[in-house]
Amino acid sequence: MRFRRLCAVALLATGILLAPHPASAATSCRDVTYPVRIGLTPLVTTQETMAGRLCVPDGAKTVQVLIPGGTYDRTYWDVGFEPSTHSFTKAQNQAGFATLALDRLGTGKSSKPLSALVTASTQASAVHQVINTLKPRFTKVIVAGHSIGSAMAMIEAGTYRDVDGVLVTGFTHKMNYVTVVPVLANMIPAGLDLGYLTTMPNTRYNSFHKPGPLIPGSISFDEATKDVFAVTEAVDTILLNTVIIPISRQIRVPVFLVVGNDTHFCSSGLPLMGSDCSSPAALKADEAPFFPAVPRLDTYVLNGYGHSINYAPNAPDYHAAVAQWARTI
């Protein structure tokens, strides 16, 4: 009898070990819009609309709210060029996380207010209003950004303290103005009003992808889907997210900081002209003073590519690292 029981236990254990991993949960996606109010003062506001793409796997309890960088819209998070490699949203959905990829105000399907009203802080306020509408449905919210969108994510988290984690990509507190200023100088008005700018034709590789490999199909997709940014978004990005008055000092939830070999935010030893991105440990040591209140700061360096890391051939490596981090908060 005892022998039979031991055999049964062994077979059961073998069955568990040999059972295939469950298939990824089915994901439903839809375009969404959210009413938001922005303004220069509490008494002078305008009603706007922030649009996005919400994708929810069955049973998802955590949502990642994704803010794109300057001259990008939600497309950055779901790159249509080889999406199995470059789609951040698909990777996170397959890992069981819901995603809301937003169009910043002034971009994509969001409303287009006067550019003077569009600052990093008003974008963060709009995202905060969107997060308020998500909270009844999800138990955890992660706010995430790329580049200037990361500045907005940190402003949102530090100001409103309504999220459970912050993902910062393509951004550090030590901006390399030697490389950033020429990119800004080569931008042109984008046709909404003179405060909205975009990149000159055929400059995106040097601006956002170098020193990564020049993949024609990838760069063509980026050029075809490029969007705008408002000059005023850069003002409080610099004031609130660099060494001057870092809003990140107010963040009190886990932060994950991810960069590539990014010439705009990484430097080889020049003081205040980029962070030390030579390794995750070096990056953490350089950035930790700007996050004194967070319970945990994790860092990741995706080697072999520049600023817009969702376009990197090895982007799945960082997508997997984000999913692993998100499971721990």
C-alpha positions in Angstrom: 0.0 0.0 0.0 2.8 2.4 0.9 4.6 1.6 -2.3 1.4 2.4 -4.4 1.1 5.7 -2.6 4.7 6.6 -3.4 4.1 5.7 -7.0 1.0 7.9 -7.1 2.9 10.8 -5.7 5.7 10.3 -8.2 3.3 10.2 -11.1 1.5 13.3 -9.9 4.8 15.2 -9.6 5.9 14.0 -13.0 2.6 15.2 -14.5 3.1 18.6 -13.0 6.7 18.9 -14.2 5.8 17.7 -17.7 2.6 19.7 -18.1 2.9 22.3 -20.8 2.9 26.0 -19.8 -0.5 27.5 -20.1 -1.2 29.5 -23.2 -1.1 33.3 -22.9 -4.5 34.7 -21.9 -6.6 36.1 -24.6 -6.3 39.9 -24.9 -9.0 42.3 -25.9 -7.9 45.7 -27.3 -10.0 48.8 -28.0 -9.4 52.5 -28.7 -10.5 54.7 -25.8 -10.9 58.4 -25.0 -10.9 60.1 -21.6 -12.2 63.7 -20.9 -9.5 65.7 -19.1 -9.2 69.4 -18.0 -6.1 71.4 -18.4 -5.2 75.0 -17.9 -2.8 77.6 -16.9 -4.7 78.2 -13.6 -7.4 76.4 -11.7 -9.9 79.0 -12.8 -8.9 79.1 -16.5 -9.2 75.6 -17.9 -10.2 73.9 -21.1 -11.9 70.5 -21.7 -9.7 68.2 -23.7 -9.6 64.6 -24.7 -6.8 62.1 -24.1 -6.9 59.1 -26.4 -5.2 55.7 -26.3 -5.3 52.0 -26.9 -6.3 49.8 -24.0 -5.4 46.1 -24.2 -6.5 43.8 -21.3 -5.6 40.1 -21.0 -8.2 38.0 -19.3 -7.8 38.3 -15.6 -5.3 41.2 -15.7 -5.1 43.1 -12.4 -2.2 45.4 -13.2 -2.3 48.1 -15.9 0.7 49.9 -17.4 -0.1 53.4 -18.5 2.4 54.3 -21.2 3.4 57.9 -22.2 5.4 58.3 -25.4 8.2 60.7 -26.0 8.5 63.8 -28.0 7.6 63.4 -31.7 6.1 60.0 -30.9 2.5 59.0 -30.2 1.1 55.7 -28.9 2.7 53.9 -31.9 6.0 53.9 -30.1 4.7 51.3 -27.7 3.3 49.1 -30.5 5.8 49.4 -33.3 4.2 47.9 -36.4 7.6 47.0 -38.0 8.1 43.4 -36.9 5.8 43.7 -33.9 6.8 40.3 -32.5 10.2 42.0 -31.7 9.3 45.7 -31.2 5.9 45.8 -29.7 6.2 46.6 -26.0 2.4 46.3 -25.5 2.2 42.8 -27.0 5.1 41.6 -24.8 3.5 43.0 -21.7 0.0 41.6 -22.6 1.5 38.2 -23.2 3.0 38.4 -19.7 -0.4 39.1 -18.3 -0.4 42.9 -17.9 -2.9 45.3 -19.3 -1.5 48.2 -21.2 -2.9 51.7 -22.0 -0.7 53.3 -24.6 -1.7 57.0 -24.6 -1.4 59.8 -27.2 0.0 62.8 -25.4 -2.2 65.9 -25.8 -1.4 67.4 -29.1 -0.6 64.1 -30.7 -2.3 61.1 -32.3 -6.1 61.0 -31.7 -5.9 63.2 -28.6 -7.2 66.7 -28.8 -4.9 69.5 -30.0 -5.0 72.5 -27.6 -2.9 75.6 -28.1 0.7 74.5 -27.7 1.3 77.1 -25.0 -1.1 75.1 -22.7 0.8 71.9 -23.3 3.6 71.5 -20.7 5.0 68.4 -19.1 3.0 69.2 -16.0 -0.3 69.6 -17.8 0.4 66.3 -19.6 1.1 64.7 -16.2 -2.2 66.1 -14.8 -4.1 64.7 -17.8 -2.5 61.3 -17.2 -3.4 61.5 -13.5 -7.1 62.1 -14.5 -6.9 59.0 -16.8 -5.4 56.9 -14.0 -8.3 57.9 -11.7 -10.7 56.3 -14.2 -8.7 53.1 -14.3 -8.4 52.5 -10.6 -11.8 50.9 -10.0 -10.9 48.3 -12.6 -7.3 47.5 -11.7 -5.7 46.8 -8.3 -2.3 48.1 -9.4 -1.2 50.9 -11.8 2.3 51.4 -13.2 3.0 54.7 -15.0 5.6 54.4 -17.7 7.3 56.8 -20.1 9.8 57.1 -22.8 12.1 60.2 -23.0 10.1 63.3 -22.3 7.2 60.9 -21.5 9.4 59.6 -18.7 9.7 63.1 -17.3 5.9 63.3 -17.3 5.6 59.9 -15.6 7.9 61.1 -12.8 6.0 64.3 -12.5 2.7 62.4 -12.3 4.0 59.9 -9.7 5.8 62.5 -7.6 2.9 65.0 -7.6 -0.2 62.8 -7.2 1.3 59.6 -5.6 -1.5 57.5 -7.1 0.6 54.7 -8.7 2.3 51.5 -7.5 5.4 51.7 -9.7 7.2 53.9 -12.2 9.0 52.8 -15.4 11.5 55.3 -16.8 12.9 54.5 -20.2 15.2 56.7 -22.4 15.8 59.3 -19.7 18.1 60.1 -16.9 18.5 63.2 -14.7 21.8 64.2 -16.5 20.7 65.2 -20.0 23.6 65.5 -22.5 22.9 69.0 -23.9 25.8 68.6 -26.4 23.7 66.0 -28.3 20.2 67.1 -27.4 20.4 70.8 -28.5 21.3 69.9 -32.2 18.3 67.6 -32.3 16.0 70.4 -31.1 17.7 72.9 -33.5 16.8 70.7 -36.5 13.1 70.5 -35.8 10.5 72.3 -37.8 6.9 73.6 -37.2 4.4 70.8 -37.7 1.3 72.7 -38.9 -0.9 73.0 -35.8 0.6 76.2 -34.4 4.2 77.4 -34.3 4.8 75.9 -30.9 4.3 72.4 -32.2 7.5 70.9 -33.8 8.6 67.7 -35.4 11.8 66.3 -36.9 13.1 67.3 -40.3 12.7 64.6 -42.9 15.2 61.8 -42.8 16.9 62.8 -39.5 15.4 60.2 -37.2 18.1 57.7 -37.3 20.8 60.1 -36.2 18.4 61.7 -33.7 16.9 58.7 -32.0 18.5 55.4 -33.1 22.2 55.9 -33.5 24.5 54.0 -32.6 22.1 51.1 -33.3 22.1 49.4 -36.7 20.5 51.3 -39.5 17.5 49.0 -40.5 15.8 50.7 -43.4 12.3 49.3 -42.8 12.4 50.2 -39.1 13.6 53.8 -39.8 11.0 54.2 -42.6 8.2 53.1 -40.2 9.5 55.6 -37.6 9.5 58.4 -40.2 6.0 57.5 -41.4 4.5 57.5 -38.0 6.3 60.4 -36.4 4.3 63.0 -34.5 4.9 66.3 -32.7 5.9 67.8 -29.4 5.2 71.2 -27.9 8.2 73.4 -27.1 6.6 74.2 -23.8 6.8 70.5 -22.8 10.6 70.8 -22.7 10.6 73.7 -20.2 9.3 71.9 -17.1 10.9 68.7 -18.2 14.2 70.4 -17.7 13.2 72.3 -14.5 11.5 69.3 -12.7 13.5 66.4 -14.0 17.2 67.3 -14.1 19.6 68.2 -11.3 17.9 71.5 -10.7 14.6 70.6 -8.9 14.1 66.8 -9.4 10.5 65.9 -8.8 11.7 62.3 -8.5 12.6 63.1 -4.8 8.9 62.9 -4.1 8.4 59.4 -5.6 7.8 56.8 -3.0 7.1 53.6 -5.0 9.5 51.3 -6.9 11.2 52.7 -10.0 12.8 50.8 -12.9 15.1 52.8 -15.1 16.0 51.5 -18.5 18.3 53.1 -21.1 20.2 52.0 -24.2 23.6 53.3 -25.3 21.9 56.7 -25.4 24.1 59.6 -26.4 21.3 62.1 -25.2 21.4 60.8 -21.6 24.6 58.9 -21.2 28.2 60.2 -21.1 31.7 58.9 -20.8 32.8 61.0 -17.9 31.7 64.5 -18.8 30.2 66.1 -15.6 26.5 66.8 -15.9 26.5 65.8 -19.6 24.9 62.5 -19.2 24.7 59.7 -16.6 27.1 56.8 -16.3 25.4 54.0 -18.3 28.4 51.7 -18.5 26.6 49.1 -16.5 23.3 48.7 -14.6 25.3 49.1 -11.3 27.0 52.3 -12.5 23.7 53.7 -13.7 22.0 52.9 -10.4 24.8 54.6 -8.4 24.6 57.7 -10.6 20.8 58.0 -10.4 20.1 56.9 -6.8 20.6 60.4 -5.3 17.6 61.6 -7.3 15.3 58.9 -5.8 16.0 59.2 -2.1 12.5 58.1 -1.0 11.9 55.1 -3.3 11.8 51.7 -1.6 13.7 50.2 -4.6 15.5 51.5 -7.6 16.3 48.9 -10.4 18.3 49.7 -13.5 18.8 48.0 -16.9 21.1 48.9 -19.8 20.1 47.6 -23.3 23.4 47.5 -25.2 23.7 48.0 -28.9 21.1 50.7 -29.5 20.4 54.4 -29.0 17.5 56.4 -27.6 14.3 54.7 -29.0 14.9 51.3 -27.5 11.6 49.7 -28.7 13.2 49.7 -32.1 16.3 47.7 -31.0 16.7 44.2 -32.4 17.2 43.0 -28.8 14.2 44.9 -27.5 12.6 41.7 -26.2 15.3 41.4 -23.6 14.2 44.7 -22.0 10.5 43.9 -22.5 11.1 40.7 -20.5 13.0 42.5 -17.8 10.1 45.0 -17.4 7.6 42.2 -17.1 9.8 40.5 -14.5 10.1 43.7 -12.5 6.4 44.4 -12.7 5.6 41.1 -11.1 7.6 42.1 -8.0 5.9 45.3 -7.1 
